Amino acid sequence: MSAALKVQVSAARMLTPVVREFTLTACDGALPAFSPGSHVQVHLPLAEGTVRNAYSLTSDPAHTRHYRIAVRLQDASRGGSQYLHRQVQVGDTLRISPPANLFAPHGTARRHILIAAGIGITPFMAYIATMEQQQADFELHYLFRPGLSDAYLDELQQRLGPRLHAYDRRPDLSRILANRPLGSHVYTCGPQPLIEAVEQHADRLGWPRNRLHAEAFKGAQPGQPFDLQLLRSGRTLRVEAEQSLLEALEHAGLQVPNLCRGGVCGQCITRHQGGAIEHRDSFLSPAEQAEFLMPCVSRGSGPCVSLDL
């Protein structure tokens, strides 16, 4: 895995009562280039151990003097968003992973239809900067709760004009998707129910699945503690209630490849050989789940899980 980057918080501001934006600058050297749709993992030193949360880069990919991320304070936070909202101040240093991209725009699309809900606007801020520079054909449909999850709304209204369609309730997705020119692509970022609704409406209208792209809000969620048996090394670990299986492995010194930490990219796929599993990923098929799990989000639903590690 690539070495972490040390950055300084050079600016911070509240975009809404629950969304805080951070500007990050390199402590040493230059920041790596990134493409629209990229994210970084922020390494958060919580009391129970380091947590790595993934956040989309909202800044213009053409300028890497700094990175920007925006973080929503989560009601059911395991501590990561609370740490960033309540403890991190301008001048503090953080460690982040190099940028990775699992949600890039399609290079040959004739029209880009962006559908965002709440904090799902974040990857599209970088999309918009790049698409404006490329004079691409795009439009943004933005769902939000006024005064709470409407980050960047004023800026987008001034910047996009009629290309912005703003909603404070669920829009008519069939109307958004109907009668689109051949070569249009749809990108959805938001909660899983919105993504599923877009897919269902697109299916009814005959959209090919390869023209639908999505990034869901997913991350490790708490659960019951359980033991972890590593068959090859003979070690036994404890996965605590607020800890992900992947975090337990990392805390024990095992480096498992990962990119999204949300059960969607497949990088951390691991073979399991015993124990009841609660699969929470969006990557594995039911047949694959019988043999593998995604330790970034999946948990044991019994007292012990055995892994081929």
ChimeraX attribute file (.defattr): number of C-alpha atoms within 10 A of each C-alpha:
attribute: neighborCount
match mode: 1-to-1
recipient: residues
	/A:1	10
	/A:2	8
	/A:3	9
	/A:4	14
	/A:5	20
	/A:6	17
	/A:7	21
	/A:8	20
	/A:9	21
	/A:10	16
	/A:11	15
	/A:12	19
	/A:13	13
	/A:14	15
	/A:15	19
	/A:16	16
	/A:17	13
	/A:18	19
	/A:19	21
	/A:20	19
	/A:21	20
	/A:22	23
	/A:23	19
	/A:24	25
	/A:25	21
	/A:26	20
	/A:27	14
	/A:28	10
	/A:29	9
	/A:30	12
	/A:31	20
	/A:32	13
	/A:33	13
	/A:34	22
	/A:35	19
	/A:36	26
	/A:37	23
	/A:38	22
	/A:39	26
	/A:40	22
	/A:41	21
	/A:42	22
	/A:43	18
	/A:44	20
	/A:45	15
	/A:46	12
	/A:47	8
	/A:48	10
	/A:49	13
	/A:50	16
	/A:51	21
	/A:52	19
	/A:53	19
	/A:54	25
	/A:55	20
	/A:56	28
	/A:57	27
	/A:58	26
	/A:59	24
	/A:60	20
	/A:61	21
	/A:62	14
	/A:63	11
	/A:64	16
	/A:65	15
	/A:66	19
	/A:67	25
	/A:68	21
	/A:69	21
	/A:70	23
	/A:71	22
	/A:72	24
	/A:73	19
	/A:74	13
	/A:75	10
	/A:76	10
	/A:77	15
	/A:78	16
	/A:79	19
	/A:80	20
	/A:81	21
	/A:82	17
	/A:83	15
	/A:84	18
	/A:85	21
	/A:86	9
	/A:87	9
	/A:88	16
	/A:89	15
	/A:90	14
	/A:91	13
	/A:92	13
	/A:93	17
	/A:94	19
	/A:95	17
	/A:96	20
	/A:97	19
	/A:98	19
	/A:99	23
	/A:100	19
	/A:101	16
	/A:102	16
	/A:103	19
	/A:104	16
	/A:105	20
	/A:106	16
	/A:107	7
	/A:108	10
	/A:109	17
	/A:110	14
	/A:111	18
	/A:112	23
	/A:113	21
	/A:114	23
	/A:115	25
	/A:116	26
	/A:117	23
	/A:118	20
	/A:119	23
	/A:120	23
	/A:121	29
	/A:122	26
	/A:123	25
	/A:124	25
	/A:125	21
	/A:126	23
	/A:127	25
	/A:128	24
	/A:129	17
	/A:130	18
	/A:131	17
	/A:132	12
	/A:133	9
	/A:134	9
	/A:135	10
	/A:136	14
	/A:137	14
	/A:138	21
	/A:139	18
	/A:140	21
	/A:141	19
	/A:142	24
	/A:143	23
	/A:144	21
	/A:145	13
	/A:146	14
	/A:147	12
	/A:148	14
	/A:149	22
	/A:150	24
	/A:151	27
	/A:152	14
	/A:153	18
	/A:154	9
	/A:155	9
	/A:156	18
	/A:157	14
	/A:158	10
	/A:159	12
	/A:160	15
	/A:161	10
	/A:162	10
	/A:163	15
	/A:164	18
	/A:165	17
	/A:166	17
	/A:167	15
	/A:168	13
	/A:169	11
	/A:170	11
	/A:171	14
	/A:172	9
	/A:173	17
	/A:174	15
	/A:175	10
	/A:176	17
	/A:177	17
	/A:178	14
	/A:179	9
	/A:180	13
	/A:181	9
	/A:182	10
	/A:183	11
	/A:184	19
	/A:185	25
	/A:186	25
	/A:187	22
	/A:188	26
	/A:189	25
	/A:190	21
	/A:191	17
	/A:192	16
	/A:193	10
	/A:194	19
	/A:195	21
	/A:196	13
	/A:197	13
	/A:198	21
	/A:199	21
	/A:200	15
	/A:201	18
	/A:202	21
	/A:203	13
	/A:204	10
	/A:205	13
	/A:206	10
	/A:207	20
	/A:208	11
	/A:209	12
	/A:210	8
	/A:211	15
	/A:212	19
	/A:213	19
	/A:214	21
	/A:215	20
	/A:216	18
	/A:217	12
	/A:218	19
	/A:219	19
	/A:220	24
	/A:221	18
	/A:222	16
	/A:223	17
	/A:224	14
	/A:225	20
	/A:226	19
	/A:227	18
	/A:228	23
	/A:229	22
	/A:230	18
	/A:231	14
	/A:232	10
	/A:233	10
	/A:234	8
	/A:235	11
	/A:236	14
	/A:237	17
	/A:238	16
	/A:239	22
	/A:240	17
	/A:241	14
	/A:242	17
	/A:243	24
	/A:244	24
	/A:245	26
	/A:246	24
	/A:247	25
	/A:248	19
	/A:249	20
	/A:250	15
	/A:251	14
	/A:252	12
	/A:253	9
	/A:254	12
	/A:255	13
	/A:256	16
	/A:257	13
	/A:258	18
	/A:259	22
	/A:260	23
	/A:261	26
	/A:262	26
	/A:263	27
	/A:264	22
	/A:265	17
	/A:266	20
	/A:267	16
	/A:268	20
	/A:269	19
	/A:270	16
	/A:271	18
	/A:272	23
	/A:273	16
	/A:274	15
	/A:275	17
	/A:276	15
	/A:277	18
	/A:278	15
	/A:279	20
	/A:280	21
	/A:281	23
	/A:282	16
	/A:283	17
	/A:284	20
	/A:285	10
	/A:286	10
	/A:287	8
	/A:288	11
	/A:289	18
	/A:290	14
	/A:291	13
	/A:292	20
	/A:293	26
	/A:294	29
	/A:295	28
	/A:296	30
	/A:297	25
	/A:298	22
	/A:299	30
	/A:300	23
	/A:301	16
	/A:302	14
	/A:303	12
	/A:304	20
	/A:305	21
	/A:306	19
	/A:307	18
	/A:308	14
	/A:309	15
